[in-house]
Amino acid sequence: MGAPIVVKVGAAYQQPKSLLMRLPQELRLMIYAFLFSSTRFTSGPRCGWDMVIHDFIPAPHGLAILISCRQAYVEIGRSWIGQVLFCFETVKAMVDKLADIPLETRSMIRHIRVSGHPMRMEIGDELAQWDTYQVLKLLPGLKLDRLTVCGDAEVQCSYDALNRLVKYSDGWKELHYISHSSGFLGYKVAWLDENDELTGENRFLREPQPGGWQRTLEGRDGSKSGASVTIYRSDIAYQYGSGPYISNKGTWTEFTQALAPDQDIEEYQDAEDPRLMANGEIEKEMLVVVKRGRAVDYEEKQGSPYVEEGDIRAEFPGKTWAEIKASKDTVGEIFCEGVRYSDGIYEYQETHVDLVDDYVHVDDYVWAPTYLFRYSRESNE
């Protein structure tokens, strides 16, 4: 969204010969809403199936009606901000666009889709990692109708990322978390991170879902608030090598997990879920829909308490995102999840190409080739 574009518009002309303008204004407003609800603006880098990093440019004509018709410009005003979908291929792209715009404008946004991969930042000699739920704290005023997060390529990290979004994040009424793989609810823990090894904890241990997330959400919103967590699973298994992996192409079926008879939680956590991990099953997408409770104030608040699991605001107290990036004495490069071609032995030169976003349905999403994920460096400017 960047710097505002100032458009000077003269007095609206009634256009009596226009079929659109002859409709009642209520119908015109419905038409505008339908137009913008089918529009998205995408930014940030993503690897394409041609092994080239695509730096997305929003489709150039998404707001054409505002500058082609004075009457439409007057009637639409700024309502389009709450109707379009803002898509960000990295969390850095999201915070770059939204952190330093006026709070009033940010509070009008209702639909965002963002990558669930973490952002890493060189701070002195240390490397800090910030997950989506932490980066959202830099966006006070956010009160989305729907936040869609496209999960991490690594299934353990994806499970943990959703855990923390449910437990700590605000700014959304409804969260849609999409995983490219059923493995994020079926894995057996394969590794621990350094913090878990130090504390003796294991944040990657699974429990039957959505029951676990439902209890967490009710702990925040109340057991009688109507808060809910529902899991859906696609009936289509993606076949690698068959072309781009396009999300939302299958039929979604509700999915639940439970302990087997006479099975305790330790036994459950020490085994894979065979329904999800078998060939032809692990390749199926999963969607988790999290709905906040009735009358819950879900707005991301200015000056809200720090997140106990780590808060980027505590690292840079009182600073805006622009000021954080400008702290050249302490902040080095900012890493965001990307990809480059690697066959396990050689890594080839990363190539970037500007690409105008092209889509059929506003919710279509092409997963990057997940077996090639690595951290790539984005400019912190």
N, C-alpha and C positions, 0 to 999 in steps of 0.2 A: 504494500500500500504506500510506502515511502512518502516523499514530499507531496503535499496536496496539489492537485491540478486545478487551476482556476479557470473556469469557463464562464465567459460573459454571455448572458442570454437576454435577449430583448423581450419585449412584451409578447405574451403568448397570443397566437393567432388561432381563432376558433376552428378554422378549416371545416366549413359546413359540408364540403363535398367529400371529406374523408369518411370512409365506412367505419373506421375505428372510432373517430371522434363523434360519430352519430350515435354510438352506443351510450347507454347510461354510464356515468363515471364509475359506479360500483362494478360494472362488468369490465371496464377498462382496467381497473385496479386488479381484478382477478387475472386478467390476461398478463399484466405486467408481472404479477407474482408467479404465474406459471413460467414465464420466460426466465426470470431470474433464478427460480428454483431448479432450472435445468442448466444453469450456468456455473462454471467453476473457474477459479483463477489459481494456477499452479506455479510454484517457484521452488528452486533448489535443485541440486544435482542427484541424478539416479543413473545407475548402470543399465544400459539397454542390452538386449539380447545379441546385439552386434559387438558387444564388449567395448563399447564406447560410452564415456560418461556424458549423459545428456543433461545439460544445464537448462532447465525448463523456463520458458518464457510464457506468460499468460496469453491466451488467445486474444488477439488485438481488438476484436469487435464485440467483446462481451458487454460493453456499455454503450454501444453505438446508438441505441435509441435515445440516450440522454442528449446527444449532440446533433441528432438528426431531426428532432421534433421539439419545439419550445413548449408546447402544451404538455407533452409527455414528461419533459424535464420538470415542469412545475408540479405535475401530479405525483410523480415518483419521488421527487426530493431525494432523501438519503435512505429511503426504505429498502433499497436494493442491498445495502450492507448486511441486513439481517436475513436476506433471502438466498444469496449466492453461497456457494461452498468454496472456502479458502483451503487449498491443498498445499502442504509443505512436505517436500521430500526428505528433509532433515529437521530436527528440533532447532538447530541453529538458524535455518531458513525461517522458521516460524518466529523465533524471538527477534531476529534481525528485522522482520517486517512489522511486528506488532508491539514490541516492547516500548518504543519511543514515540508512538503516535498518541494523540490526546486520549485520556481515559474515557471521555464521553464517546469518542468514536469506537474505541475497543469494546465498550460495553454494549454497542449495537450489534456486534457480530454474533451470529447464532449457530453457525455451522463451520467446523474445522475438521480437516483430516490431516494427520501428521504421522511421520515414521516413529516407531517405538524404539529405535536404536538410540543408545545413549550418546551424549556429547562429552568429549574429553577435552581438557584444557591444561596446558602447561602453566603451572603457577610456581615460579622460581625453579627449583630442582625437582618439584613434585609433579605428578600427573593426577589431576582430579577428574572424576567421572560424575556427570550429572544426568540422571534419568528424566524421563518426560514429566513425572509428577513433581520433580524438583524445579525444572525449567518453567513450569506453569506458574510458579510463585513469582516470577518476574512479570506477570501479566495481570496486575490488579484490575478489577472491574470486569473481568471476563465472566460471563454468565450465559454459556452456550445452551441451546436446546439439545445439540448433539455434538459430542467429541468422538471422532473415529480415530483409533490408533491402530496402525499396521505393525504387527508384532515383530520382535527381534528374530533374526534368523536362527539363533541358537536357542533350542527349546527350553533349557533350564532358565536362561536369562529372560525368555519371554514369559514364562510362568511367574517368575519373581517380579517382573515389571508390572504385570497385571495385579498381583498381590498388593503392591505398593500404591498403584493407582486407586484401587478400591479402598485401601486403608487411609491414605493421606490426601489425595488430590481433591480439589474443588474446582469451581468454574464451569461445571457442566451439570445439566439436568439428566442427561442420558449419555452413557458411555458405550460405544461399540468397539470392542477389541477383536481384531481379526488375526488369526494365526494361519500362516501358509501351510501348516502341518498339524495333524492330529497328535503328533509326538509331544506337543507342549503339555498335554494332559495325560500322557502315557509313559513318560520316560522313567527310568531308574537313575538315581543320581550318579553321575559319572565322575564329578570333580567338585572341589570346594574352592572358593576364592580365598585370598590371603586373610581377610578379616574373619571369615568363618573358622579358618584353621587356628587363628589366635584366640578367638572367643570360645571355641568348642561348639558353636552353634552350626546349624545347617539350614539356611534360608531357602534352599532349593527342594526340601522335602515336600512332596505332594500330599494332599489329603483329598478325599472324595469331593468332587465339585458338581454342581455349584453350591453345595451345602456349606462349605467352608467360607466362601465369599459372601454368602447370604448372612451368615452369623456376623461376619466383620461389618457388613453394611448396616445391619440392624443395630450393632453396637454403636454406630455413629448416628443413625437417623431414628432409632426406636423400633421396637418389634411390632408396633401397631401402625407404623407410618405408611405401610404399603410399599416400602422399598423392596426391590426384587432383583435377582440375578438369574438369567436364563441362558443356557448354552444351546447352540444350534450347530449341526454338522452337515457339511455338504455330502451329496451322494456321488460326486464325481472325483475320482482320483487323478491327479495330474500325472502325466507321463513325461518324464524329463526327455528333452530332445524333440518334443512334438511341437515346439514353438512357444511363443510367449504364454506365460502363466497368468491368465486373466481371472481376477477375482469375481465372485458373485455369479458364476455361470451354472452352478448346480442348483438342486432343490435342497433347501435347508430343513433338517429334521431335528426336533428337540432331543437333547442328549443329557443323561445324568449318570453319575457314578455313585457307588455305594460299597461298603465293606461286604465281602462275602460272608455267609454264615460261618460263625466261629473264627473269623479273621479279626485280628486286632490291628491297630493303626501302624504298629511297627512292622508287622508282616506286609501290610499294604504298601508301605513306603519302601520296602526292600525288594519290590518286584515291579516289573513293567506291567502295564495294562495290555494284555494280548489283543484285545479288541482294536486297539489303536496303533499298535506298533508293527503289525504284520505288513508284509508287502501288499500293496494295493489298498491298504487302510491308512497307513501313516501319511500318505500323500494327499489326504482329504483335508480341505480347509475347515476351520472351526471359527465360530462367531460367538462371542460372549456379550450379552446385552445387560448392562447394569443401569437400573433406574433408581434415582434418589427418591426419598420418601416425600409424602405430601407435606406441604408447608415448610419444607426444609429450605433454609437460606443457603444456597449453594454457590453464591457469588464468591469469586476469588477476592478477598479483602485486602485493601491497602494496609500494610503494617500488621498482617496476621502473624500469629506466633510461629516461630521457626519450627520446621519439621525436625523431629527428634532424630531421624535417621540421617541427617545431613541436609544443610540448606545453603544454597548458593548465595543467598542474601547475607548469611553470617560470615561468609568468606570475604564479601565486599560490602560491609555495612554502609548503608546510606547512598550507595552508588547506583546509577541507572545502568542499563545494559550498554549504552554508548560509552559511558565512563569506564565501565569494566573493560571493554575492548580497547579503550585508549590507554589503559594502564600498562604501557610498554615496558616499564621497569619491573613489573611483576608477572604480567601475562604474556606468554609466548604464543605459539600457534594454538589454534582451536581445532580439534579433531572432530569430524563428524563421520558417522558410518557411511562408507561408500564401498565400491568394489573396483577391482582391476583384474585383468586376466592373469591367471597363474595356473601352471600345470603341476605345481608342487616342487618344481626345480627352478624354473625361470619365471621371472615377473617381467611383463612387457610394459613398454612406455604407455602411461595413461594418456588417453586422448579425450579432450573435451569438445563437445559440439553443442551450440545453441539449438534448442528444439522448441518450436511452438507447440503447446499442448493441443492434442487432437483427441477427441473422444466421441463415443456414441451416446452413452448414458453418463450422467454426471457422477455416478458412484463407481464407474468402471475403474479398476486399478490393475496395473500390470506389475506383478511381483518381479523384482530383480532376480537374476539367477543366484539363488541363495547359497549354493555350495561354493560361490566365489567371493563371499563377503570378506572384507577386511576394513580396517580403518584407513580412510584417505583424508588428506588435509585440505581444508577449505580456508580461504582467506578469512582473517578475523576483522576485515575492514567493513 
